[in-house]
Structure formats: C-alpha cells, structure tokens
C-alpha cells in the first residue's frame, strides 16, 4: 500500500502523511522508491560483539548523553514512554524508560543494535530526522511501514561544535497516547548533549557564552562559541541563530567579523556588536582566564545511581576514557600537534597498553575533536572483507552486497580521526589501496568509478615489529614510512610511577555502588607488585571482577584477589628477592612450620593456591610440606580448593 488514506487508530484520527509537515511527505516519496509499506522488512541488526565494538566507538556521544538519558528515562517512563539514543547512521545505541513499553518495544525492533535508517525502515522519526537534519515527529500512520504505525516517535539531531550530525535523541510511545510536548522535551535535552560535546572540544580554546537581552534561565537556551587563534572553530545551534549565520559560514571565520570586541570579554557579561548592528551579550565561561588556557566547561559527571535501565545488550559501561599516566599525557599532547599538522601518528607497545585509549585522548585534543573517531581492528576483519570494510562499496558491487552499498569506515571518519589498530595484520592488497587513498586524500568504493574526497586525522597502532615485517616483505616500505610520521611508544603498565594511585582510582571509577567499596592496603600491595603481562586490559578485567563481588562500603582484601594473580606475585617475588627482606608483607616467606601451614589453610578456608601464596611458596611445595607434617587439608581448612 503506497497511498496515503485516512483511517483511525484507537482514539486518534490519523491524518494523511504530509498534511502537517512537508518533510513527512518528502520522506514518503523517498521511501516509496525502494520499499512497499506492507512489506516485511529484514532487520539490519548488529551482533552482540559488533554492538559492543560500535558502542565503544560512540563512547564520546554516550558519555555526553548519559545524564540526559537518565533524566528522560524517568520523565517519559512515567508517561509510558521510552527514550532512545542512536548514532548518525540511525543505529540504536541505548534504550531506557517504561518497563512495560520496553518489553513491547522489542516487537517493533526498538532495541539496541537495530538500524532505523530511513533507507531500511522507511519514514520514521530517527531515520527521517537524519535525512532532513531537523527535529521530526512521526505519529501513527505517518510511518511508512505498516508494522510501525502503532508508534508515536519524536526525534532530534545531536550536532557537534562544527554542525555535523553525530547522533539522534528519540522519544517513543504508543500512538494511542499522543504527547504534544515530547518533541520540545527532546529538543532541550539534545541541545544539552550537544553543549556537552562542545565542552569536550573546548580544550585549549576560548569558550564564550552568548545570549540576547536578559540571560536565559536554562543553559540549553544559551549560545556557545569556540575561538582558537582568533578564529571561530565551533558553535552550538543557539549561537548560529544569535549570530545570524550558519555553521558553514561560521567555522574558520575571524571572530572579529562576527563579534566586534570579543577579545575583551571577561567573566562578567559584555555587550558586543554582532552582524547587522545586533547587540549580543557575551561572557567568558568560569575557569577560563585567557584565550589560551585549558579548561573543561560544562563537564558533568553522572550521578551515582542515575544509570538508565537498559536491555541485556546495552550494559552500562564507564562513561569516561581512563586517564593517562602523567609522562604519557605529555607525549600525547605533543602527538596531537602532529595530527593537527596532518602527520600520521603510530602507537607502539605491548598488548593491552591502552593504544585505543591513547587514540581517543589524541582525538579529543586534536582539531578533529568535533568529528567522530572511527576505530578499525585490522586483525579482526577477514582478509576478503577488509577492503569493503575500509573503502565501502557501491550497490551491486558483489553477490550479497547490501542494497544501496555502504560508505566504508574511512568515509565514516571524514572530519574526525581514523584509528587503525593492528595495522601490521593488514593484507598486502589492502596496503596498496590504503597508501593510494592516503596519498590522494580520496577513496574509490568497490564497484564504483568515482573518487570520494576524505579528510581526517590518522592514528595507527601495532604490537608487531613493522621493521622486521618490511624486511621480510610482508609490509610495504612506502606505507611504513607514510604511517611513521610521528611515533609514540606506550610504556607497560608495570612501569607506571603512579601505579598504586592509578589502581585505586580505577577501582573507584568502575564501581557504581554507594557508598563505594575500597581496596585495602594488602590488596593494593599485591596488585602493584603483579607484572601485568596483559597491561591495562588485564588490570581492567581483574578490577571488574573485584568490583562485581565487592559489597557497598566494604574493603577488598588480598584474599579476594584472583588466585592466579596471587600465585604469580608469590612466584615472581620468590625468584627476584631470594635472601632479601624487601618482599611484600602479604606474601613474605614464613617459616614452614606445622602451625604456619595450619594457619594459612584456616585463613584461606582450605584453598591450597591462596594458602601457598600467603606463605610465599609454590603450590607443589605446600603439598610436600603438608605430607611431611601429616596434615589432612579437609580436616584443617573445611571447604578445600586447589
């Protein structure tokens, strides 16, 4: 059915699409060319693993939206609605709100990992908002597909400081419960999220707050602009309205052309003259002493216990990128200067040293911060698919190709940062095409005869010896030198000078309990002396386990640490400190008397591995001493574990 008849849904008489809003009519025209309204649509749905990786790449957006999703979930939940956060392609990242409607929403595929792009779902609020680039309400039969006509949806774009659409905030409910103010509510929260994204891009830049007339009570009603080296490099939507211009004509323009006297603005509001003689009041956000100082205005930390309720595929994750070691932080700032000069940065280091975390810090400090960061694990993509993944493909490029083709990860990174992890595992054919794309600053999708221009910052990473791979003919020398403009080697976690404080702060960051549990000194002693062969990745896994079982306000002791860590520490110390007293109090070698063996077993409830670790000996040694002393482990320790 491609017509637009009027018919009734419950108590609401639906109007024909386009009667109140021409964007709905335009959307129906687009949808009619590729879809039938009564057809059954195959879902474009990410697997759990793909969704987890996708959510990781959208971390800055998710972090900025965290508090708003929680607030909206409470508000719309009381009205039997749900709130959704989607990326700029229309893929749903998070869902929260009314428990009853959350359950029913799965029937309509309103769940994390599902694409609601207009090209695959027809006229709908999320997809149509992306295409139109504006707030959209799609109510009842205004949806193109019959299966979605029981929904009432309200979507608002979320924009970066340079005007790029980076996500969509959506409120949905049953079509029989029309809420006239839902779109306005979503608009206010979307502005707040955009403002928070601008704050993330404000490092090292001057941030001015603008308004006309009296200062508005709500922060989302104030304009924000970013100025660097005397030029405007970012703004929110309110600022473009106040300055009577668009992002296209604002970015890169001298600030003096739009705001005469901007350099004299202080913390107190200053009256400035804008375009056409319009008066605009401006003030420097608190914490910014001068145009060159670093600051983080409008940063907000999620309140404890405010995480929205989500489905099983949207498990909440930490909302901030872990901090860097002080010495690494300085080097990352220098590397950011290299990216800003269009040089590529190569990250080297052991597995788990935080190369992706470092890449995200680089993105946040670079001139590309307002754009996306797109991470690609070259080792995880089959060789036959990596070119299609990177460069995209045209419609009908090969059997099984998605209808309409795909942009590819390099085009997705346009205006932001492309992070190529495990670059040493890239196939020779993909190396050739990557080099050509970097040299020409353009890509040619598979099956297409046209070049698409691209511009992004490039960060690569590997734990392999690329020099050796070049010498052995597995990696192209010309690409090697193109990727090695600036090299940053990340040290192992065990060499971090502030390791004790870092472990303590990471444990607190990962805990969502209130009051938060803490790490006892004996537990910290063990964790600090572990060699951490898996580096930050291994540490995160261990701390997550400790956080999972830690009681609110409790203290995690050494006995709670996983047995393999205890044993590794005891063996390392036995090998490196033989005859020395400079060993951990926790694993100091005690005299192997009958009493010490019994005491160790009692303290560990008969667990041999932990008991051996307490005495600083290997498990096999402990067994031999037990046999020598005639000890029965079950009689001494109760429940016994190996």
MARFI-461328 format. One record per residue (C-alpha): x, y, z; residue number from 1. Coordinates in steps of 0.1 Angstrom, whole numbers, plus 2048, in hexadecimal, padded with zeros to 3 digits. Each point is the difference from the previous one (the first is absolute). Layout:
! MARFI-461328
X, Y, Z, NUM
...
! end
This chain:
! MARFI-461328
800, 800, 800, 1
811, 820, 7F4, 2
7E3, 817, 802, 3
7F8, 817, 81E, 4
7DC, 7FA, 80B, 5
7F2, 80D, 820, 6
7F6, 7E6, 81A, 7
7FB, 7FD, 825, 8
818, 7F2, 81A, 9
7F0, 7FC, 822, 10
7F3, 821, 80C, 11
816, 814, 7E8, 12
7F6, 809, 7DC, 13
820, 800, 7EC, 14
805, 818, 7E4, 15
810, 7F8, 7DF, 16
826, 803, 800, 17
80C, 822, 7F7, 18
7E0, 812, 809, 19
811, 813, 81D, 20
824, 7FD, 7F6, 21
810, 7FF, 7DE, 22
81E, 7EC, 80D, 23
7E9, 7E3, 806, 24
7F4, 802, 7DC, 25
823, 802, 7F3, 26
80A, 7E2, 815, 27
7E2, 7EB, 7F2, 28
80B, 809, 7DD, 29
823, 7F4, 807, 30
7F4, 7E0, 811, 31
7E7, 7F8, 7E4, 32
81D, 7FC, 7E8, 33
810, 7E4, 813, 34
7E7, 7F1, 817, 35
7DC, 7F4, 802, 36
7ED, 80B, 81F, 37
7F1, 7DE, 807, 38
820, 7EC, 7FA, 39
812, 7ED, 81B, 40
821, 810, 806, 41
820, 7EC, 808, 42
810, 811, 81E, 43
823, 80F, 7FC, 44
80B, 7F4, 822, 45
823, 800, 80F, 46
80C, 7E1, 812, 47
808, 804, 826, 48
825, 801, 7F7, 49
7FB, 81A, 7E5, 50
7EA, 814, 816, 51
819, 801, 81C, 52
81B, 80C, 7E8, 53
7E8, 819, 7F1, 54
7F7, 80E, 823, 55
825, 803, 807, 56
805, 816, 7E1, 57
7E3, 816, 80B, 58
80D, 804, 823, 59
803, 826, 7FF, 60
7DB, 803, 7F6, 61
7F5, 7E7, 819, 62
813, 811, 81C, 63
7F2, 822, 7F7, 64
7DD, 7F2, 7FF, 65
802, 7EB, 820, 66
7EF, 819, 818, 67
7E6, 80A, 7E7, 68
7F6, 7DD, 7F8, 69
7FB, 7F9, 825, 70
7EB, 81F, 805, 71
7EB, 7FA, 7E1, 72
7FB, 7DB, 80A, 73
7F0, 80B, 820, 74
7EB, 81B, 7F0, 75
7F2, 7ED, 7E2, 76
7FF, 7DF, 814, 77
7E4, 80F, 816, 78
7ED, 807, 7DF, 79
805, 7DC, 7F4, 80
81B, 80A, 7E7, 81
824, 7F8, 7F8, 82
81F, 814, 7F6, 83
818, 7F4, 7E6, 84
823, 80C, 7F6, 85
80B, 7F8, 7DD, 86
820, 808, 7ED, 87
802, 815, 7E0, 88
7F8, 7E1, 7EB, 89
7E0, 7F9, 813, 90
80D, 7E2, 813, 91
7F1, 7FF, 823, 92
81A, 801, 81C, 93
7EB, 802, 81F, 94
7DC, 7FC, 80B, 95
7F1, 809, 822, 96
7DF, 809, 80F, 97
7DF, 7EF, 809, 98
805, 7DB, 807, 99
7DE, 7F7, 7F1, 100
806, 812, 7E0, 101
825, 7F5, 7FE, 102
7F3, 7DC, 7FE, 103
7E7, 809, 7E5, 104
819, 815, 7ED, 105
814, 7E1, 7F7, 106
7E3, 7F6, 7EA, 107
806, 81F, 7EC, 108
826, 7FB, 800, 109
805, 81E, 816, 110
81F, 7F1, 80F, 111
826, 805, 801, 112
812, 7F5, 7E1, 113
7E4, 805, 7E8, 114
802, 819, 7E3, 115
7E3, 818, 7FC, 116
810, 811, 7E1, 117
7E5, 80D, 7E9, 118
80E, 7EB, 7E4, 119
7F8, 7E0, 813, 120
7E2, 809, 816, 121
7EE, 81A, 7EA, 122
7F2, 820, 80F, 123
807, 800, 825, 124
80B, 81A, 819, 125
825, 7F5, 804, 126
807, 7F9, 7DC, 127
7ED, 81E, 7F2, 128
80F, 818, 819, 129
823, 7F5, 7F4, 130
7F7, 805, 7DB, 131
7EE, 821, 806, 132
819, 80C, 81A, 133
7E5, 80E, 817, 134
7E8, 7F6, 81C, 135
7E5, 7E9, 7F3, 136
7E0, 7F2, 80F, 137
7F2, 7E1, 7EF, 138
7DE, 7F6, 80F, 139
7EB, 7E1, 7F8, 140
7F9, 7FB, 7DB, 141
81A, 81A, 7F7, 142
819, 7E3, 803, 143
805, 7F0, 7DD, 144
801, 7DC, 80B, 145
7DF, 7F2, 80D, 146
813, 7ED, 81C, 147
80A, 822, 810, 148
7DF, 812, 7FF, 149
7F7, 7F8, 824, 150
81D, 817, 80B, 151
803, 825, 807, 152
824, 80B, 7FD, 153
813, 821, 805, 154
824, 804, 7F5, 155
819, 81C, 802, 156
823, 801, 7F0, 157
81E, 804, 817, 158
81B, 816, 7F0, 159
825, 805, 805, 160
810, 822, 805, 161
805, 802, 7DA, 162
7DC, 7F8, 7F8, 163
806, 7DB, 7F6, 164
7E3, 7E9, 809, 165
80F, 7E7, 819, 166
7E1, 7EF, 80F, 167
7DB, 801, 806, 168
7EC, 803, 820, 169
7DD, 7F0, 7FD, 170
7E1, 7FC, 816, 171
7E7, 7E5, 7F7, 172
7DF, 7F5, 80D, 173
7E0, 7EF, 7F6, 174
7ED, 813, 7E4, 175
7E1, 800, 815, 176
811, 816, 81A, 177
809, 820, 7EC, 178
818, 817, 814, 179
801, 823, 7F0, 180
81E, 80C, 814, 181
816, 7E1, 7FA, 182
813, 810, 7E3, 183
807, 820, 814, 184
80C, 7EB, 81D, 185
818, 7EC, 7E9, 186
80D, 821, 7F0, 187
80A, 80E, 822, 188
813, 7E1, 80A, 189
810, 7FC, 7DD, 190
80D, 824, 804, 191
80F, 7F7, 822, 192
812, 7E2, 7F1, 193
80D, 815, 7E3, 194
80D, 81A, 819, 195
812, 7E5, 813, 196
810, 7F4, 7E0, 197
80C, 823, 7FA, 198
80F, 800, 823, 199
813, 7E1, 7F6, 200
80E, 813, 7E2, 201
808, 820, 815, 202
823, 7F4, 80D, 203
819, 81C, 7F9, 204
7E6, 816, 7F0, 205
7ED, 81F, 80C, 206
7DB, 7F8, 806, 207
7E8, 81E, 801, 208
7DB, 7FF, 80B, 209
7E8, 815, 7EC, 210
7DD, 80C, 804, 211
7EA, 81C, 7F6, 212
7ED, 816, 819, 213
7FE, 7F2, 823, 214
813, 7E0, 808, 215
7EA, 7E2, 7FB, 216
7F9, 7EA, 81E, 217
807, 7E0, 7EE, 218
823, 7F7, 7F4, 219
7F4, 7EF, 7E1, 220
7F2, 822, 7F5, 221
822, 811, 7FF, 222
818, 802, 7E3, 223
823, 7F2, 802, 224
81D, 808, 7E9, 225
824, 7F3, 7FF, 226
81C, 817, 7F5, 227
824, 7F5, 7F8, 228
81B, 817, 7F2, 229
7E6, 81B, 7FB, 230
7E9, 7EA, 7EA, 231
7DF, 7F0, 807, 232
805, 7DA, 801, 233
7DF, 7F5, 810, 234
7DD, 80A, 80B, 235
7DF, 7F2, 80B, 236
7DF, 806, 7EE, 237
7F5, 81C, 816, 238
820, 813, 7F8, 239
7FB, 7FD, 7DB, 240
7DD, 80F, 804, 241
80D, 81D, 816, 242
81C, 807, 7E7, 243
7E7, 7FD, 7E2, 244
816, 7E7, 7ED, 245
805, 7DB, 7FB, 246
81C, 7E8, 80A, 247
80B, 800, 7DC, 248
807, 825, 800, 249
80B, 802, 824, 250
81C, 7E5, 804, 251
822, 80E, 7F8, 252
7F4, 824, 7FE, 253
812, 81C, 814, 254
7ED, 806, 820, 255
803, 825, 7FB, 256
7EA, 7FF, 7E1, 257
7E4, 7F2, 815, 258
805, 80F, 822, 259
812, 821, 802, 260
814, 802, 821, 261
7FF, 7DB, 809, 262
824, 800, 80D, 263
7F7, 816, 81D, 264
7E4, 7E9, 80D, 265
805, 7F6, 824, 266
7EB, 7EC, 819, 267
7E7, 81C, 804, 268
7E8, 805, 7E3, 269
80C, 818, 7E5, 270
7EB, 811, 7E6, 271
80D, 7F9, 7DD, 272
7F6, 80A, 7DD, 273
7F7, 7E4, 7E9, 274
7F6, 7FD, 7DC, 275
7E9, 81C, 7F3, 276
805, 814, 820, 277
7EE, 7E6, 815, 278
80A, 802, 825, 279
80C, 7E0, 810, 280
80B, 7FA, 824, 281
81E, 7EA, 805, 282
813, 7F2, 81E, 283
81E, 7EA, 804, 284
7F6, 7DF, 810, 285
80D, 7FC, 824, 286
823, 7F1, 803, 287
80D, 811, 7E0, 288
819, 81B, 808, 289
80C, 806, 7DD, 290
7FB, 7F5, 7DC, 291
81C, 7E7, 803, 292
7F8, 7EF, 821, 293
7F4, 7DC, 802, 294
7DE, 7FA, 80F, 295
7E3, 7E8, 800, 296
7E0, 815, 803, 297
7DF, 7EF, 803, 298
80F, 7DF, 809, 299
7E8, 7EC, 815, 300
805, 7DF, 811, 301
7E4, 7E7, 801, 302
7F0, 7FE, 822, 303
803, 7E0, 814, 304
7E3, 7E9, 7F9, 305
7F3, 814, 7E3, 306
808, 7E6, 7E5, 307
7E1, 7FA, 7EA, 308
7F1, 7DE, 7FF, 309
80B, 7EF, 7E0, 310
7FC, 7DF, 7EF, 311
819, 7E3, 801, 312
814, 80D, 7E3, 313
804, 823, 80E, 314
813, 7F8, 820, 315
80B, 822, 80F, 316
825, 806, 7FC, 317
817, 81A, 80F, 318
7F7, 822, 7F2, 319
823, 80E, 7FE, 320
820, 7F6, 7EF, 321
81A, 7F5, 81A, 322
81B, 81A, 808, 323
823, 7FD, 7F3, 324
820, 7FD, 814, 325
80F, 823, 805, 326
81E, 7F9, 7EA, 327
7EB, 7F1, 7E4, 328
7E7, 81D, 803, 329
81C, 819, 7F6, 330
80A, 7EB, 7E3, 331
7DC, 7FD, 7F4, 332
7FD, 826, 800, 333
81E, 802, 7E9, 334
7F2, 7E5, 7EA, 335
7E0, 814, 7FD, 336
814, 81C, 7F1, 337
80D, 7E7, 7E6, 338
7DC, 7F6, 7F7, 339
7F6, 825, 7FD, 340
81D, 804, 7E7, 341
7F1, 7E4, 7EB, 342
81B, 7E7, 80B, 343
7F7, 7DC, 808, 344
807, 7F2, 822, 345
80B, 7DC, 807, 346
7FA, 7F2, 822, 347
817, 7E3, 80B, 348
800, 7EB, 81F, 349
7F8, 7DF, 810, 350
7DD, 7F1, 7FD, 351
7E8, 811, 818, 352
815, 81F, 806, 353
7E2, 816, 7F7, 354
806, 809, 7DC, 355
7DB, 806, 7F9, 356
7FD, 815, 820, 357
81D, 814, 7F4, 358
7F0, 804, 7DE, 359
7E1, 80E, 810, 360
814, 819, 814, 361
811, 80A, 7E0, 362
7DF, 805, 7EF, 363
7F3, 815, 81D, 364
81E, 817, 7FF, 365
803, 804, 7DA, 366
7EF, 818, 7E8, 367
7EB, 7E2, 7F6, 368
7EF, 7FE, 822, 369
7DE, 80C, 7F4, 370
7FF, 7E3, 7E7, 371
7FC, 7DA, 806, 372
81C, 7E8, 80A, 373
7FD, 7E0, 7EC, 374
813, 7E2, 80D, 375
808, 7E3, 7E9, 376
811, 7E0, 80C, 377
812, 7F4, 7E1, 378
807, 7DE, 80F, 379
7DC, 7F9, 808, 380
7F3, 805, 7DC, 381
803, 7E3, 7E7, 382
819, 807, 7E5, 383
7E5, 7FD, 7E5, 384
7EB, 81B, 811, 385
819, 81A, 80C, 386
800, 814, 7E0, 387
7DA, 802, 800, 388
801, 809, 825, 389
819, 81C, 7FB, 390
7F6, 80F, 7DE, 391
7DB, 7F6, 7FE, 392
7EF, 7F3, 7E1, 393
7E6, 80A, 7E7, 394
7DE, 7F1, 7FB, 395
803, 7DD, 7F0, 396
826, 800, 803, 397
800, 7DB, 808, 398
7E8, 7E3, 809, 399
7F1, 806, 822, 400
808, 825, 801, 401
7E8, 815, 814, 402
7E7, 813, 7EB, 403
80B, 824, 7FB, 404
824, 7F6, 809, 405
814, 80E, 81E, 406
815, 81E, 806, 407
81E, 7ED, 810, 408
813, 809, 820, 409
817, 819, 7EF, 410
7E2, 815, 7F4, 411
7F0, 7FD, 822, 412
81F, 80F, 80F, 413
7FE, 81F, 7EA, 414
805, 81F, 815, 415
80C, 7EB, 81E, 416
81B, 7E7, 808, 417
805, 7DE, 7F0, 418
811, 7E7, 818, 419
80E, 7E1, 7EF, 420
809, 7E7, 81B, 421
816, 7E2, 7F9, 422
80C, 810, 7DF, 423
81B, 7E6, 7FD, 424
7E6, 7E6, 7F8, 425
7F2, 812, 7E2, 426
801, 7EC, 7DF, 427
818, 80A, 7E4, 428
7E4, 80A, 7E8, 429
7EF, 816, 81B, 430
822, 810, 807, 431
802, 80B, 7DC, 432
7DE, 80F, 800, 433
805, 811, 822, 434
820, 810, 7F4, 435
7EF, 80D, 7E1, 436
7E3, 80E, 814, 437
817, 812, 818, 438
815, 80F, 7E4, 439
7E2, 80B, 7EB, 440
7EA, 809, 81E, 441
7E4, 7EE, 7EF, 442
7F1, 7DD, 7FE, 443
7EF, 7EC, 7E5, 444
7E5, 7E9, 80E, 445
800, 7DC, 7F2, 446
7EB, 7FE, 7E1, 447
800, 826, 7FB, 448
813, 815, 7E6, 449
7FF, 820, 814, 450
818, 80E, 81A, 451
7F3, 80D, 821, 452
815, 81A, 812, 453
809, 7FA, 824, 454
811, 813, 81C, 455
808, 7F3, 822, 456
81B, 7FC, 81A, 457
812, 7DE, 7FE, 458
80B, 7EB, 81E, 459
80E, 7DD, 7FC, 460
80B, 7E6, 81A, 461
811, 7DF, 801, 462
813, 7E9, 818, 463
813, 7F0, 7E4, 464
823, 809, 7F3, 465
7F8, 812, 7E0, 466
825, 805, 7F8, 467
803, 7DA, 7FE, 468
7E0, 7FC, 7EC, 469
80D, 819, 7E7, 470
822, 7EE, 7FD, 471
7EE, 7DF, 7FB, 472
7E9, 80E, 7E6, 473
7DF, 7FD, 813, 474
7FB, 826, 804, 475
805, 81A, 7E5, 476
81E, 818, 807, 477
7EF, 81E, 7F0, 478
7E1, 7FB, 816, 479
816, 7FA, 81F, 480
810, 822, 7FB, 481
7DF, 811, 7F9, 482
7F2, 7F4, 821, 483
81F, 808, 815, 484
7FF, 826, 7FE, 485
7FF, 800, 826, 486
806, 7E2, 817, 487
7F4, 7FD, 823, 488
80A, 7E2, 815, 489
7E9, 7F8, 81D, 490
812, 7F2, 81F, 491
7F4, 7E1, 812, 492
7E7, 804, 81D, 493
81A, 7F2, 819, 494
817, 81D, 7F9, 495
7E6, 81B, 808, 496
80E, 815, 81D, 497
7DE, 807, 80F, 498
7F4, 7DC, 7FD, 499
7F2, 7FE, 823, 500
7EB, 81F, 7FE, 501
7F5, 7F7, 7DC, 502
7F4, 7DE, 80B, 503
7ED, 80F, 81D, 504
7F0, 81B, 7EA, 505
7F6, 7E6, 7E5, 506
7F0, 7EA, 81A, 507
7EB, 81D, 80C, 508
7F7, 80B, 7DD, 509
7F4, 7DD, 7F7, 510
7EA, 7FD, 81F, 511
7DC, 80C, 7FE, 512
7F7, 7F7, 824, 513
7F9, 81A, 81A, 514
812, 802, 817, 515
81C, 7F4, 7EA, 516
816, 7E3, 80B, 517
825, 805, 804, 518
821, 7ED, 7FB, 519
812, 7F6, 820, 520
826, 807, 802, 521
807, 7DA, 7FF, 522
7EC, 7FD, 7E0, 523
812, 81E, 7F1, 524
821, 7F1, 80A, 525
7F9, 7E1, 7EB, 526
7F2, 813, 7E2, 527
81D, 818, 7FF, 528
81A, 7E4, 800, 529
7EF, 7EC, 7E5, 530
812, 802, 7DE, 531
7E0, 805, 7EC, 532
80A, 7EE, 7E0, 533
7DE, 80A, 7F2, 534
805, 824, 80B, 535
7E2, 817, 803, 536
7E9, 7E6, 7F0, 537
809, 7E6, 81A, 538
7FD, 81A, 81C, 539
7DD, 80A, 7F5, 540
7F5, 7DC, 800, 541
80D, 7F9, 823, 542
7F1, 820, 80E, 543
7DE, 7F9, 7F0, 544
800, 7DE, 812, 545
809, 811, 821, 546
7E6, 81B, 7FB, 547
7E5, 7E6, 7F7, 548
803, 7ED, 822, 549
809, 81E, 816, 550
7E5, 80A, 819, 551
7F5, 824, 802, 552
818, 813, 817, 553
814, 7E0, 806, 554
826, 7FB, 7FE, 555
80F, 7E8, 7E6, 556
81D, 7EC, 810, 557
81C, 7ED, 7F1, 558
7EE, 7E0, 805, 559
7E5, 80B, 7E8, 560
819, 804, 7E3, 561
7FE, 7E5, 7E5, 562
817, 7E3, 808, 563
814, 802, 7E0, 564
80B, 823, 809, 565
809, 7F6, 824, 566
815, 7E2, 7F3, 567
811, 815, 7E5, 568
80A, 81A, 81A, 569
80D, 7E7, 818, 570
815, 7EE, 7E5, 571
80E, 821, 7F3, 572
80A, 80B, 822, 573
80F, 7DE, 808, 574
816, 803, 7E1, 575
80A, 824, 803, 576
804, 805, 826, 577
810, 7E0, 80B, 578
813, 807, 820, 579
7F2, 823, 802, 580
7E7, 80F, 818, 581
7F3, 819, 7E6, 582
7E1, 7EB, 7F9, 583
7DB, 806, 804, 584
7F4, 7FD, 824, 585
7E2, 7EE, 7EF, 586
816, 7E4, 7F1, 587
81E, 800, 817, 588
810, 7DE, 803, 589
7F8, 7F3, 823, 590
810, 7E2, 811, 591
7EF, 7E1, 7F3, 592
7F6, 7F2, 822, 593
7E2, 7EA, 808, 594
7EF, 81F, 80F, 595
806, 817, 7E2, 596
7F2, 7E6, 7E8, 597
7E1, 7FC, 815, 598
7FB, 825, 804, 599
803, 806, 7DA, 600
7E6, 7E5, 7F9, 601
7E8, 80E, 81A, 602
803, 824, 7F3, 603
7F9, 7F4, 7DC, 604
7E5, 7E7, 809, 605
816, 7E4, 7F3, 606
808, 80F, 7DE, 607
823, 7F3, 7F9, 608
80A, 81A, 7E5, 609
7F7, 81D, 817, 610
810, 7EF, 81E, 611
820, 7FB, 7ED, 612
800, 824, 7F5, 613
7FC, 80C, 824, 614
820, 7EE, 809, 615
812, 80A, 7E0, 616
806, 7DD, 7F3, 617
7F4, 7EC, 7E2, 618
7E2, 7EA, 803, 619
814, 7E0, 7FB, 620
817, 80A, 81C, 621
7E1, 805, 817, 622
7F3, 7DD, 7F7, 623
822, 7F1, 809, 624
802, 812, 821, 625
7DC, 7F5, 808, 626
80A, 7DB, 7F9, 627
81F, 804, 816, 628
7EC, 80F, 81D, 629
7E4, 7E6, 7FC, 630
7E6, 81A, 7FA, 631
7DD, 7F8, 7F3, 632
7F5, 81E, 7EC, 633
7DB, 7F9, 802, 634
802, 7FD, 826, 635
813, 820, 804, 636
7F0, 818, 7E6, 637
7DD, 7F5, 7FB, 638
7F6, 805, 7DC, 639
81F, 7FA, 7ED, 640
80A, 80E, 7DE, 641
81E, 7F9, 7EB, 642
! end
